[in-house]
Structures are given as structure tokens and as C-alpha cells.
């Protein structure tokens, strides 16, 4: 399949693109929460270690009320809402 497509993204891991954009300074992600019905504890920790920048907080299912959720595959990204 990869030989047939110029660009390819796994929908369940769409959050990785946003986290990379954050690491490059192109956007600001304040936190992330992982779908624990999809990830095991061990796999979740691997995703955190490999993809989550140190300045992005890890949340359980919810985050502070001043942040808005963005569904990004098997994770929710938490950002400040646009005003």
C-alpha cells in the first residue's frame, strides 16, 4: 500500500503530527490524553516516551476547564481555545 501513496497517515495516530508541529514551534499543545480503550498501559507509555514533548502535560480523560479538546485519533489534544 505504501508504494501506491505519496502521503500516508494512520488515523488512530493523527495526534503524532500535531505533537511534531508543537515540537517545531508551529503550534502549541498544552496537554494530551490517550484513549486507554485502544492503548495498553505499556503501549501508552511507549507513545509518551517516543512522541510527547516534555512541555506537553499528560492528562487522564479530562483537562483543566480553560483548555479545549481536539480529537486526534486514539488521543485527545488539549489546547487553549481561540477567542
C-alpha positions, 0 to 999 in steps of 0.5 A: 500500500505504501508504494501506491501513496505519496502521503500516508497517515494512520488515523488512530495516530493523527495526534503524532503530527500535531505533537511534531508541529508543537515540537517545531514551534508551529503550534502549541499543545498544552496537554494530551490524553490517550484513549486507554480503550485502544492503548495498553498501559505499556503501549501508552507509555511507549507513545509518551516516551517516543512522541510527547514533548516534555512541555506537553502535560499528560492528562487522564480523560479530562483537562483543566476547564480553560483548555479545549479538546481536539480529537486526534485519533486514539488521543485527545489534544488539549489546547487553549481555545481561540477567542 
